[in-house]
Amino acid sequence: MEMNQASPPVQIGKELELVKRYVLLGVVSQILDHDIRIVGATATKLPRLYESMMRGLQDRVLLELASIRRQFRACSIHLYQEKRTTEGLTASYSCMGYQHHFSMPWTFVKAEAERLLRTYLTK
């Protein structure tokens, strides 16, 4: 009896969610970097306050990114490519010896980035 090589298991659990959150938080961090520069360069009434608020959000995002990286090591997850195109963002990663990838359209990335920022503001 001839056996076919097993295909990689579908990633629908904790590992996929960790990678997606990590990628989205990376986008959120870049958005905050951009907005901090903009606030610093524009004439607003309270630039230091706005910049301080955004830096506080950014610190929380960076702490969560570090926590997720620790979880990556514990779960043997390696994110080896993020690709941005006009359609969206694609990430490739390995987990338990298998390679996986997923794509998210920009409309989804933007909505999720806003949702993540909103959760940080309400905590």
N, C-alpha and C positions, 0 to 999 in steps of 0.2 A: 504494500500500500504506500503510495507516494504522498508525502505531506507538503502542503503549500506553506511558504514562509508566512508567519503571522503578520498581519498588518498592525500598525501602531494603534493602541487604544485611543478612542475618541476622548478628547480632553473636555469634560463638561463640569468638572468639579472645582475644588479649591485651587488647583494649580493654574487653570485657565483664568479664574477670577483674579488671582494674585497678579498674573502677568498683565491682564487688561488694566487693573487698577494702577499698576506701576507705570505703564505707558501713559495712561490718562493723567496721572499726577505729574509726569514729566512735562506734558503739554501745559498743565496748569502752572507749573513753576516757570516755564518760558513766558506765559501770558503775564504773570506777575512781574517778572523781570522787565518786560516791555512796558507795562503800565507804570512801574516805579520810575523808569527813565522818563516817561511822558509827563508824569506829575512833577518831577523835578525840573523839567524844562518849560513848563507852562506857568502862566500867571494865574494861580488860584489863590483864594483868600487864606487857606490853611494848608499849604503844601507839606509842612513837616508832619502834621497830623495824618494826612492821607498817606504819605509815604510810610510813616510809622505803622499805620494799620495794615498796609499791604506787606510790609516787611514781617510783621507778626504772623500774617497768613502764610507767607513764604516759609518762615521758620517751621511752622506746623507741618507744611507740605514736605519739607526736607526731612523732618524727623520721621514722618510716615514712610518716605522713600527709603530711608536707612533701615527701618524696621522690616520693610518688605524685602530688601536685599538680604537681611539675616534669614528671613523665611525661605528665600530662594536657596540659600546655601543648605539649610536644613532639609529641604525637599529635593535637592539636586536639580534645580531649575537654572538654566543658563539662557538668558536673552542675548541672542547674538546678532540680531539685525532689526532695525526699525527703518522703514522706508516711507517717505512722504511723497505722495503724488498729487496731482490735481483732483483726483477722485477721493482720496482718503489716506489713511495711515495703515500700513501693514507691518506686523511684527512676526518675527520668526524666533523660535526658542526650542530648546531641548529639555525634556523631562523624562527621567528614568530610562535614558538611552534612546528615546524616540524623539523625532523632530516633528514640530507642529508649527502652524502659522494661522493667523487670523487677520482679517481686515475690518476696518471700521470707516464708514463714510464720514466726511467732514461734518455733515449736519449732526450725526450722532456724537462725534467727538466734542463739538461745540456745546451741545445740550448737556452731555455728561460733565464737561469741564465746569459749566455753570452750576450744575447740581452739586458737584463736589465742593466748589467754593461756597455755595449756600450752606452746605452742612457744616463747614468750618466756621461760618459766621454765627450759626445757631448753637454751637457747642459751648 
